[in-house]
């Protein structure tokens, strides 16, 4: 601990040193006096011989110091003093930085959480998805069970291949109310392919997937914890899943929800329908193992698929297979460009804030050149001045970073509450973890150096003589300083244009989406989902009976006007149906395909839809008389262009077998159903429920009172009919629609906030530069006025200065924005990435911001009194 | 600002001379300065003050040690002594210096390549 002792004994060392030097001089003087000199002369001589006493002492002390650390501490003390002294400047700069750093950190948290989400896989880069596709119709990915079996037995490049299918199920037992979960039916090797092991109990074994095997079930950790209170004795107990008793054999560890957001797993058992080679509804995942490569696996699987085409031409004609990394299949891959766009946007905000602070520092540099000159004159080196100024800017940015931490916390909380009550995606990470704090610290220090470097380098160039002599600004070529400021402002404007473009496009999308009429009256509609378990409701008659019964009970509730069922809700997609039209020949392998909904006969009345042509469904439709169908306007226009669709006939092909002829009895206006493209008008048919009953439906009810107040009554009615049946998603139609539009509104809101902050920061930056330029040109302006310039000329002069960075800023910004808006494409609805209206809007907004930034300094300049200005020193 | 004299001495030269002087006998600062001046025949224009930073460095490195005492002229003085470590350091430095000097001399010698 000698260094510690030294630290405390330093005062004594310095004391010894001073005394020693004093004694030295004394001794010398005495000697000279003894030699015959006068005392005064001797003192001078002694000092002359000795040299600079103070410097010697200083240099001697240096031996005992840690120069780097101590200089740094001194710089730090000085920086803090300067920042406190200029409290106004500090507050504005730190706020600008806090906005930039805070938004950046919050976005980092979200993007990093999303992109590092690994689906609960340690080896996500080795896991692939195997798909099979009909080359003539490219939207199906499923694989049939027989094809899966052949792939699995013949593949050599995959170390394992498993199949799964996901389905919602009802789980009931005596522990809690019936609940709905996502269950994955998975081939018994599924967990071993991805390397997962159960926390309790056992994994599936091949015996579990034989037809006739006793039904078993593995629980997800959260189900075990929440529903069974983490009871370890659950293993071996029986629960009812969709009315079938199943023995719980295992519990998975926390965070293990592969392949999707799975709650429960059961073995995938083949049956007669799965044994059909053209029943392609399984997803396959495989492990490349330690040595396999994606390319080799892809060519192997493609070859196997080609072999199957030759072997089973009836079922496998045109069927090819492909292999892709699993990370490309998840929803996040689709969102990736959007994440990068947002991250880029927030980075722009930070850069704009940095440029602002840099400009403020540059302006202040002019006023500090005298201080710097004095420090240079008394011996400060260039390096130490730059170091001092950098310490100052880093201290400033750290203050900004601390405030930014608060901004990030607040922003994430705001985002969290903006998401509302709905279920958050599993990958959404909304808390600042250690990584985010490290990131915050890094960008705080980084921005400090970034915005501090240019002003520091400029100040270090201060011409000492000029600054001290004439009391002027003393900057070498002060025009250069102004040019640097102008370049910074132009960069800010360019970045601002990019953000405005993103915000403008998102806002236009949001406006288009929100202003598009859905086609139904969404107010006062309550909806819920039902899934009748197959074990208890085997026959379609029982489904019809249950749904009719329930609809009648709901309608009888006070406050309910009408109640019916539908296979899909508005913006909720549709069921694909292949068709055959009367009087037209079709290629049986490629029938025309369209979408359809199965609805109860009172659905249109419940949704308050009026027919355009013909009639709506009557009570008897689908029950008695010839089968009928209602189509939407797009369907009528697409398949019978220029003709009347009424009384035209077509039939649905199910498993290539034609159903009964359906005649069109009505044409209804388009109701928006596409859940991805919210403005898309798909050709759709509506089939009476009695014609195609289903176990899974949505219940819809038009109410006379606020619909949410009836939610509990609806649940009770379902429980009265079947106490083991799970009801879920009891929600108003309006909240469902709001949720499906969430992407547009949320991203729109985020982009808008960024754009507003960026524009304000850019305007402030411009204001600062112009105001500073005006204050420096006071004398010149006075002179101009004295020789006859009008106030209008002066305003024009100042505005010209503001316009100068605008033109290059706009030009570069528009080019960047055109490139960047492509990233946003996935989130845009009904708007082209180069939407002209948006880009015209940007030019107007930015020009107005420039005008606002210039107006105050311009007015100030035009009020300069020439006499005062000319005397002004 | 560095004085010309200091610039002309190579780094470590002053320290070497101090150590060499102290090897003969312990001295206090003033006496040390006078001794170096005298023995160098005033050829080296050393400011007396420049001794002290060098002494502090040597103290810190543990090459010399210092004690307060009273001189023969009844003055309070701080006497510096060479430590064992200092003696070793001096030997090493001197041999290094001699090698360097030999090298320089050979280059400067006329007629030889």
Interface residues (C-beta under 8 A of the other chain):
Chain A: X16 X17 X19 X20 X21 X23 X24 X26 X27 X28 X49 X50 X51 X52 X53 X55 X56 X57 X59 X60 X61 X62 X63 X64 X379
Chain B: X1 X3 X29 X30 X33 X47 X48 X49 X50 X52 X53 X55 X56 X57 X59 X60 X66 X68 X73 X75 X76 X77 X78
